[in-house]
Protein backbone atom coordinates (compact mmCIF):
# COMPACT_ATOMS: atom_id res chain seq x y z
CA UNK A 1 0.00 0.00 0.00
CA UNK A 2 1.38 3.40 -1.04
CA UNK A 3 0.64 6.15 1.49
CA UNK A 4 -0.13 9.57 -0.01
CA UNK A 5 1.41 11.46 2.94
CA UNK A 6 4.86 9.90 2.56
CA UNK A 7 7.79 12.38 2.46
CA UNK A 8 10.47 10.24 0.85
CA UNK A 9 14.07 11.43 1.43
CA UNK A 10 15.97 12.30 -1.72
CA UNK A 11 19.16 11.29 0.09
CA UNK A 12 19.96 10.22 3.63
CA UNK A 13 22.62 8.59 5.80
CA UNK A 14 21.78 5.05 6.86
CA UNK A 15 23.05 3.57 10.10
CA UNK A 16 26.11 1.39 9.60
CA UNK A 17 25.43 -0.69 12.68
CA UNK A 18 23.22 -0.97 15.76
CA UNK A 19 25.70 0.98 17.92
CA UNK A 20 25.38 4.04 15.64
CA UNK A 21 21.59 3.66 15.63
CA UNK A 22 21.49 3.55 19.45
CA UNK A 23 23.76 6.60 19.79
CA UNK A 24 21.63 8.65 17.39
CA UNK A 25 18.38 7.68 19.12
CA UNK A 26 19.91 8.68 22.46
CA UNK A 27 20.79 12.12 21.03
CA UNK A 28 17.15 12.47 19.95
CA UNK A 29 15.95 11.37 23.42
CA UNK A 30 14.02 8.49 21.85
CA UNK A 31 15.69 6.03 24.22
CA UNK A 32 17.45 6.46 27.56
CA UNK A 33 21.18 7.13 27.90
CA UNK A 34 21.56 3.69 29.54
CA UNK A 35 19.76 1.78 26.77
CA UNK A 36 21.75 -1.01 25.11
CA UNK A 37 19.28 -1.94 22.39
CA UNK A 38 16.62 -0.28 20.23
CA UNK A 39 13.00 -0.55 21.32
CA UNK A 40 9.99 -0.95 19.01
CA UNK A 41 8.51 2.27 17.57
CA UNK A 42 5.10 3.09 16.08
CA UNK A 43 4.00 5.70 13.54
CA UNK A 44 0.59 7.00 14.62
CA UNK A 45 0.12 9.93 12.24
CA UNK A 46 -2.66 10.32 9.67
CA UNK A 47 -5.02 8.14 11.69
CA UNK A 48 -2.70 5.12 11.47
CA UNK A 49 -0.79 2.98 13.92
CA UNK A 50 2.06 1.26 12.09
CA UNK A 51 5.15 -0.51 13.41
CA UNK A 52 8.19 1.34 12.05
CA UNK A 53 11.98 1.12 12.11
CA UNK A 54 14.42 4.06 12.36
CA UNK A 55 16.88 3.38 9.52
CA UNK A 56 18.87 6.65 9.25
CA UNK A 57 18.75 10.43 9.12
CA UNK A 58 18.81 13.37 6.70
CA UNK A 59 20.23 15.76 9.28
CA UNK A 60 20.16 16.34 13.04
CA UNK A 61 16.47 17.31 12.94
CA UNK A 62 15.16 14.81 10.39
CA UNK A 63 14.98 11.07 11.08
CA UNK A 64 14.19 8.52 8.36
CA UNK A 65 11.80 5.72 9.32
CA UNK A 66 10.50 2.78 7.31
CA UNK A 67 7.12 1.05 7.35
CA UNK A 68 5.25 -0.95 4.70
CA UNK A 69 8.57 -0.97 2.74
CA UNK A 70 8.36 2.83 2.41
CA UNK A 71 10.80 5.45 3.72
CA UNK A 72 9.45 8.57 5.42
CA UNK A 73 11.08 11.74 6.87
CA UNK A 74 9.94 12.76 10.35
CA UNK A 75 11.08 15.06 13.16
CA UNK A 76 12.44 12.99 16.09
CA UNK A 77 10.37 14.97 18.64
CA UNK A 78 7.17 14.18 16.74
CA UNK A 79 8.08 10.49 16.56
CA UNK A 80 8.71 10.55 20.31
CA UNK A 81 5.24 12.03 20.95
CA UNK A 82 3.67 9.26 18.88
CA UNK A 83 4.94 6.65 21.35
CA UNK A 84 2.58 7.93 24.09
CA UNK A 85 -0.37 5.58 24.67
CA UNK A 86 -2.84 8.50 24.65
CA UNK A 87 -1.33 10.21 21.61
CA UNK A 88 -4.37 9.73 19.34
CA UNK A 89 -6.62 11.41 21.92
CA UNK A 90 -4.62 14.66 21.69
CA UNK A 91 -5.38 15.29 18.02
CA UNK A 92 -8.26 17.67 17.35
CA UNK A 93 -10.00 18.27 14.02
CA UNK A 94 -8.14 21.60 13.66
CA UNK A 95 -4.79 19.96 14.27
CA UNK A 96 -5.51 17.29 11.65
CA UNK A 97 -6.31 19.97 9.06
CA UNK A 98 -3.07 21.78 9.91
CA UNK A 99 -1.13 18.51 9.56
CA UNK A 100 -2.54 17.88 6.09
CA UNK A 101 -1.75 21.44 4.98
CA UNK A 102 1.88 21.25 6.16
CA UNK A 103 2.47 17.83 4.61
CA UNK A 104 1.04 19.03 1.28
CA UNK A 105 3.57 21.91 1.22
CA UNK A 106 6.40 19.56 2.17
CA UNK A 107 5.55 17.14 -0.62
CA UNK A 108 5.58 19.92 -3.25
CA UNK A 109 8.65 21.81 -2.03
CA UNK A 110 10.64 18.67 -1.05
CA UNK A 111 12.30 20.41 1.88
CA UNK A 112 13.79 18.99 5.04
CA UNK A 113 11.38 20.31 7.62
CA UNK A 114 9.33 19.10 10.56
CA UNK A 115 6.85 16.37 9.71
CA UNK A 116 3.58 18.08 10.68
CA UNK A 117 2.05 21.14 12.32
CA UNK A 118 1.73 19.09 15.52
CA UNK A 119 5.50 18.72 15.54
CA UNK A 120 5.99 22.46 15.24
CA UNK A 121 3.92 22.97 18.39
CA UNK A 122 5.91 20.39 20.33
CA UNK A 123 9.30 21.72 19.27
CA UNK A 124 8.79 24.84 21.39
CA UNK A 125 8.73 22.63 24.48
CA UNK A 126 12.00 20.81 23.76
CA UNK A 127 15.06 22.03 25.70
CA UNK A 128 17.78 21.00 23.28
CA UNK A 129 18.14 21.37 19.54
CA UNK A 130 21.21 20.84 17.35
CA UNK A 131 20.21 23.28 14.65
CA UNK A 132 17.46 25.71 13.58
CA UNK A 133 14.83 24.68 11.03
CA UNK A 134 14.11 27.34 8.41
CA UNK A 135 11.52 27.73 5.67
CA UNK A 136 12.22 26.86 2.05
CA UNK A 137 12.48 30.52 1.10
CA UNK A 138 14.95 31.36 3.86
CA UNK A 139 17.05 28.29 3.12
CA UNK A 140 17.20 29.07 -0.58
CA UNK A 141 18.11 32.70 0.15
CA UNK A 142 20.92 31.69 2.52
CA UNK A 143 22.44 29.29 0.02
CA UNK A 144 22.26 31.91 -2.72
CA UNK A 145 24.27 34.32 -0.55
CA UNK A 146 27.07 31.85 0.14
CA UNK A 147 30.39 33.03 -1.27
CA UNK A 148 32.17 29.77 -1.78
CA UNK A 149 35.96 29.62 -1.42
CA UNK A 150 38.09 29.65 -4.55
CA UNK A 151 40.38 26.69 -5.08
CA UNK A 152 43.28 28.86 -6.26
CA UNK A 153 44.42 32.11 -4.67
CA UNK A 154 44.83 35.15 -6.93
CA UNK A 155 48.38 36.30 -7.68
CA UNK A 156 50.02 38.78 -5.34
CA UNK A 157 49.45 42.43 -6.05
CA UNK A 158 46.13 43.75 -7.27
CA UNK A 159 43.24 41.61 -6.07
CA UNK A 160 41.47 39.74 -8.82
CA UNK A 161 37.70 39.84 -8.64
CA UNK A 162 35.58 36.98 -9.88
CA UNK A 163 33.12 34.31 -8.88
CA UNK A 164 34.54 31.61 -6.60
CA UNK A 165 34.66 28.11 -8.05
CA UNK A 166 32.14 25.72 -6.54
CA UNK A 167 33.53 22.73 -4.67
CA UNK A 168 32.32 19.30 -5.74
CA UNK A 169 31.59 17.71 -2.37
CA UNK A 170 31.24 13.92 -1.95
CA UNK A 171 27.68 12.71 -1.33
CA UNK A 172 28.42 10.13 1.35
CA UNK A 173 30.60 9.85 4.45
CA UNK A 174 34.29 10.63 4.01
CA UNK A 175 37.40 10.85 6.17
CA UNK A 176 38.31 14.42 7.15
CA UNK A 177 40.61 16.47 9.35
CA UNK A 178 39.84 19.87 10.85
CA UNK A 179 41.16 22.34 13.43
CA UNK A 180 38.87 23.91 16.03
CA UNK A 181 38.96 27.73 15.88
CA UNK A 182 35.81 28.80 17.74
CA UNK A 183 32.94 27.72 19.98
CA UNK A 184 29.79 29.79 19.64
CA UNK A 185 25.99 29.71 19.70
CA UNK A 186 23.34 30.57 17.13
CA UNK A 187 19.63 31.39 17.57
CA UNK A 188 17.08 28.57 17.50
CA UNK A 189 13.68 29.70 16.25
CA UNK A 190 11.98 26.78 17.96
CA UNK A 191 13.52 26.97 21.44
CA UNK A 192 14.24 29.44 24.23
CA UNK A 193 17.87 28.31 24.24
CA UNK A 194 20.50 28.83 21.55
CA UNK A 195 22.24 26.00 19.69
CA UNK A 196 25.89 25.30 20.48
CA UNK A 197 28.15 24.95 17.44
CA UNK A 198 31.84 24.41 16.65
CA UNK A 199 33.63 26.30 13.86
CA UNK A 200 36.64 24.67 12.16
CA UNK A 201 39.44 25.83 9.87
CA UNK A 202 41.82 23.89 7.63
CA UNK A 203 39.07 21.38 6.88
CA UNK A 204 40.27 18.83 4.33
CA UNK A 205 38.87 15.64 2.84
CA UNK A 206 41.24 12.68 2.50
CA UNK A 207 39.69 10.87 -0.47
CA UNK A 208 39.04 12.51 -2.84
CA UNK A 209 41.62 15.04 -1.68
CA UNK A 210 39.80 18.37 -1.27
CA UNK A 211 40.76 21.48 0.71
CA UNK A 212 37.46 22.79 2.06
CA UNK A 213 38.61 25.64 4.32
CA UNK A 214 36.13 26.64 7.02
CA UNK A 215 33.13 24.58 8.14
CA UNK A 216 30.93 24.08 11.21
CA UNK A 217 29.07 21.39 13.09
CA UNK A 218 26.70 21.11 16.01
CA UNK A 219 28.46 20.82 19.37
CA UNK A 220 26.75 17.51 20.03
CA UNK A 221 26.94 15.30 23.10
CA UNK A 222 29.32 13.04 21.15
CA UNK A 223 31.78 15.89 20.50
CA UNK A 224 31.58 17.15 24.09
CA UNK A 225 32.96 13.82 25.30
CA UNK A 226 36.30 14.76 23.72
CA UNK A 227 36.54 18.08 25.64
CA UNK A 228 37.81 19.91 22.57
CA UNK A 229 39.67 23.20 22.88
CA UNK A 230 40.55 25.93 20.39
CA UNK A 231 43.56 24.79 18.40
CA UNK A 232 42.77 21.07 18.65
CA UNK A 233 43.04 19.13 15.38
CA UNK A 234 40.78 16.12 14.93
CA UNK A 235 40.30 13.41 12.33
CA UNK A 236 36.90 11.81 11.84
CA UNK A 237 34.34 10.42 9.41
CA UNK A 238 31.27 12.40 8.42
CA UNK A 239 29.22 13.96 5.66
CA UNK A 240 29.86 17.55 4.55
CA UNK A 241 27.17 19.63 2.83
CA UNK A 242 26.60 23.19 1.67
CA UNK A 243 24.77 24.87 4.54
CA UNK A 244 25.56 28.36 5.82
CA UNK A 245 25.92 28.92 9.56
CA UNK A 246 23.41 31.48 10.85
CA UNK A 247 24.97 34.96 11.15
CA UNK A 248 28.47 33.63 10.34
CA UNK A 249 30.36 33.51 6.99
CA UNK A 250 30.86 29.73 7.18
CA UNK A 251 29.35 28.00 4.12
CA UNK A 252 29.80 24.27 4.86
CA UNK A 253 28.32 22.03 7.56
CA UNK A 254 29.73 18.73 8.87
CA UNK A 255 26.94 16.31 9.76
CA UNK A 256 27.36 13.84 12.64
CA UNK A 257 31.15 13.41 12.86
CA UNK A 258 32.02 9.89 14.06
CA UNK A 259 35.12 7.76 14.78
CA UNK A 260 36.74 10.91 16.15
CA UNK A 261 40.44 10.98 17.00
CA UNK A 262 42.14 13.99 18.58
CA UNK A 263 45.69 14.56 17.42
CA UNK A 264 48.38 15.10 20.01
CA UNK A 265 49.67 18.66 20.25
CA UNK A 266 53.34 19.09 19.52
C-alpha positions as CSV (number, residue, x, y, z in Angstrom):
1,X,0.0,0.0,0.0
2,X,1.4,3.4,-1.0
3,X,0.6,6.1,1.5
4,X,-0.1,9.6,0.0
5,X,1.4,11.5,2.9
6,X,4.9,9.9,2.6
7,X,7.8,12.4,2.5
8,X,10.5,10.2,0.8
9,X,14.1,11.4,1.4
10,X,16.0,12.3,-1.7
11,X,19.2,11.3,0.1
12,X,20.0,10.2,3.6
13,X,22.6,8.6,5.8
14,X,21.8,5.0,6.9
15,X,23.0,3.6,10.1
16,X,26.1,1.4,9.6
17,X,25.4,-0.7,12.7
18,X,23.2,-1.0,15.8
19,X,25.7,1.0,17.9
20,X,25.4,4.0,15.6
21,X,21.6,3.7,15.6
22,X,21.5,3.5,19.5
23,X,23.8,6.6,19.8
24,X,21.6,8.7,17.4
25,X,18.4,7.7,19.1
26,X,19.9,8.7,22.5
27,X,20.8,12.1,21.0
28,X,17.2,12.5,19.9
29,X,15.9,11.4,23.4
30,X,14.0,8.5,21.8
31,X,15.7,6.0,24.2
32,X,17.4,6.5,27.6
33,X,21.2,7.1,27.9
34,X,21.6,3.7,29.5
35,X,19.8,1.8,26.8
36,X,21.8,-1.0,25.1
37,X,19.3,-1.9,22.4
38,X,16.6,-0.3,20.2
39,X,13.0,-0.6,21.3
40,X,10.0,-0.9,19.0
41,X,8.5,2.3,17.6
42,X,5.1,3.1,16.1
43,X,4.0,5.7,13.5
44,X,0.6,7.0,14.6
45,X,0.1,9.9,12.2
46,X,-2.7,10.3,9.7
47,X,-5.0,8.1,11.7
48,X,-2.7,5.1,11.5
49,X,-0.8,3.0,13.9
50,X,2.1,1.3,12.1
51,X,5.2,-0.5,13.4
52,X,8.2,1.3,12.0
53,X,12.0,1.1,12.1
54,X,14.4,4.1,12.4
55,X,16.9,3.4,9.5
56,X,18.9,6.6,9.3
57,X,18.8,10.4,9.1
58,X,18.8,13.4,6.7
59,X,20.2,15.8,9.3
60,X,20.2,16.3,13.0
61,X,16.5,17.3,12.9
62,X,15.2,14.8,10.4
63,X,15.0,11.1,11.1
64,X,14.2,8.5,8.4
65,X,11.8,5.7,9.3
66,X,10.5,2.8,7.3
67,X,7.1,1.0,7.4
68,X,5.3,-0.9,4.7
69,X,8.6,-1.0,2.7
70,X,8.4,2.8,2.4
71,X,10.8,5.5,3.7
72,X,9.5,8.6,5.4
73,X,11.1,11.7,6.9
74,X,9.9,12.8,10.4
75,X,11.1,15.1,13.2
76,X,12.4,13.0,16.1
77,X,10.4,15.0,18.6
78,X,7.2,14.2,16.7
79,X,8.1,10.5,16.6
80,X,8.7,10.5,20.3
81,X,5.2,12.0,20.9
82,X,3.7,9.3,18.9
83,X,4.9,6.7,21.4
84,X,2.6,7.9,24.1
85,X,-0.4,5.6,24.7
86,X,-2.8,8.5,24.6
87,X,-1.3,10.2,21.6
88,X,-4.4,9.7,19.3
89,X,-6.6,11.4,21.9
90,X,-4.6,14.7,21.7
91,X,-5.4,15.3,18.0
92,X,-8.3,17.7,17.3
93,X,-10.0,18.3,14.0
94,X,-8.1,21.6,13.7
95,X,-4.8,20.0,14.3
96,X,-5.5,17.3,11.7
97,X,-6.3,20.0,9.1
98,X,-3.1,21.8,9.9
99,X,-1.1,18.5,9.6
100,X,-2.5,17.9,6.1
101,X,-1.7,21.4,5.0
102,X,1.9,21.3,6.2
103,X,2.5,17.8,4.6
104,X,1.0,19.0,1.3
105,X,3.6,21.9,1.2
106,X,6.4,19.6,2.2
107,X,5.5,17.1,-0.6
108,X,5.6,19.9,-3.2
109,X,8.7,21.8,-2.0
110,X,10.6,18.7,-1.0
111,X,12.3,20.4,1.9
112,X,13.8,19.0,5.0
113,X,11.4,20.3,7.6
114,X,9.3,19.1,10.6
115,X,6.9,16.4,9.7
116,X,3.6,18.1,10.7
117,X,2.0,21.1,12.3
118,X,1.7,19.1,15.5
119,X,5.5,18.7,15.5
120,X,6.0,22.5,15.2
121,X,3.9,23.0,18.4
122,X,5.9,20.4,20.3
123,X,9.3,21.7,19.3
124,X,8.8,24.8,21.4
125,X,8.7,22.6,24.5
126,X,12.0,20.8,23.8
127,X,15.1,22.0,25.7
128,X,17.8,21.0,23.3
129,X,18.1,21.4,19.5
130,X,21.2,20.8,17.4
131,X,20.2,23.3,14.6
132,X,17.5,25.7,13.6
133,X,14.8,24.7,11.0
134,X,14.1,27.3,8.4
135,X,11.5,27.7,5.7
136,X,12.2,26.9,2.0
137,X,12.5,30.5,1.1
138,X,15.0,31.4,3.9
139,X,17.1,28.3,3.1
140,X,17.2,29.1,-0.6
141,X,18.1,32.7,0.1
142,X,20.9,31.7,2.5
143,X,22.4,29.3,0.0
144,X,22.3,31.9,-2.7
145,X,24.3,34.3,-0.5
146,X,27.1,31.9,0.1
147,X,30.4,33.0,-1.3
148,X,32.2,29.8,-1.8
149,X,36.0,29.6,-1.4
150,X,38.1,29.7,-4.5
151,X,40.4,26.7,-5.1
152,X,43.3,28.9,-6.3
153,X,44.4,32.1,-4.7
154,X,44.8,35.2,-6.9
155,X,48.4,36.3,-7.7
156,X,50.0,38.8,-5.3
157,X,49.5,42.4,-6.0
158,X,46.1,43.8,-7.3
159,X,43.2,41.6,-6.1
160,X,41.5,39.7,-8.8
161,X,37.7,39.8,-8.6
162,X,35.6,37.0,-9.9
163,X,33.1,34.3,-8.9
164,X,34.5,31.6,-6.6
165,X,34.7,28.1,-8.0
166,X,32.1,25.7,-6.5
167,X,33.5,22.7,-4.7
168,X,32.3,19.3,-5.7
169,X,31.6,17.7,-2.4
170,X,31.2,13.9,-2.0
171,X,27.7,12.7,-1.3
172,X,28.4,10.1,1.4
173,X,30.6,9.8,4.4
174,X,34.3,10.6,4.0
175,X,37.4,10.9,6.2
176,X,38.3,14.4,7.1
177,X,40.6,16.5,9.3
178,X,39.8,19.9,10.9
179,X,41.2,22.3,13.4
180,X,38.9,23.9,16.0
181,X,39.0,27.7,15.9
182,X,35.8,28.8,17.7
183,X,32.9,27.7,20.0
184,X,29.8,29.8,19.6
185,X,26.0,29.7,19.7
186,X,23.3,30.6,17.1
187,X,19.6,31.4,17.6
188,X,17.1,28.6,17.5
189,X,13.7,29.7,16.2
190,X,12.0,26.8,18.0
191,X,13.5,27.0,21.4
192,X,14.2,29.4,24.2
193,X,17.9,28.3,24.2
194,X,20.5,28.8,21.5
195,X,22.2,26.0,19.7
196,X,25.9,25.3,20.5
197,X,28.2,25.0,17.4
198,X,31.8,24.4,16.7
199,X,33.6,26.3,13.9
200,X,36.6,24.7,12.2
201,X,39.4,25.8,9.9
202,X,41.8,23.9,7.6
203,X,39.1,21.4,6.9
204,X,40.3,18.8,4.3
205,X,38.9,15.6,2.8
206,X,41.2,12.7,2.5
207,X,39.7,10.9,-0.5
208,X,39.0,12.5,-2.8
209,X,41.6,15.0,-1.7
210,X,39.8,18.4,-1.3
211,X,40.8,21.5,0.7
212,X,37.5,22.8,2.1
213,X,38.6,25.6,4.3
214,X,36.1,26.6,7.0
215,X,33.1,24.6,8.1
216,X,30.9,24.1,11.2
217,X,29.1,21.4,13.1
218,X,26.7,21.1,16.0
219,X,28.5,20.8,19.4
220,X,26.7,17.5,20.0
221,X,26.9,15.3,23.1
222,X,29.3,13.0,21.2
223,X,31.8,15.9,20.5
224,X,31.6,17.2,24.1
225,X,33.0,13.8,25.3
226,X,36.3,14.8,23.7
227,X,36.5,18.1,25.6
228,X,37.8,19.9,22.6
229,X,39.7,23.2,22.9
230,X,40.6,25.9,20.4
231,X,43.6,24.8,18.4
232,X,42.8,21.1,18.7
233,X,43.0,19.1,15.4
234,X,40.8,16.1,14.9
235,X,40.3,13.4,12.3
236,X,36.9,11.8,11.8
237,X,34.3,10.4,9.4
238,X,31.3,12.4,8.4
239,X,29.2,14.0,5.7
240,X,29.9,17.6,4.5
241,X,27.2,19.6,2.8
242,X,26.6,23.2,1.7
243,X,24.8,24.9,4.5
244,X,25.6,28.4,5.8
245,X,25.9,28.9,9.6
246,X,23.4,31.5,10.9
247,X,25.0,35.0,11.1
248,X,28.5,33.6,10.3
249,X,30.4,33.5,7.0
250,X,30.9,29.7,7.2
251,X,29.3,28.0,4.1
252,X,29.8,24.3,4.9
253,X,28.3,22.0,7.6
254,X,29.7,18.7,8.9
255,X,26.9,16.3,9.8
256,X,27.4,13.8,12.6
257,X,31.1,13.4,12.9
258,X,32.0,9.9,14.1
259,X,35.1,7.8,14.8
260,X,36.7,10.9,16.2
261,X,40.4,11.0,17.0
262,X,42.1,14.0,18.6
263,X,45.7,14.6,17.4
264,X,48.4,15.1,20.0
265,X,49.7,18.7,20.2
266,X,53.3,19.1,19.5
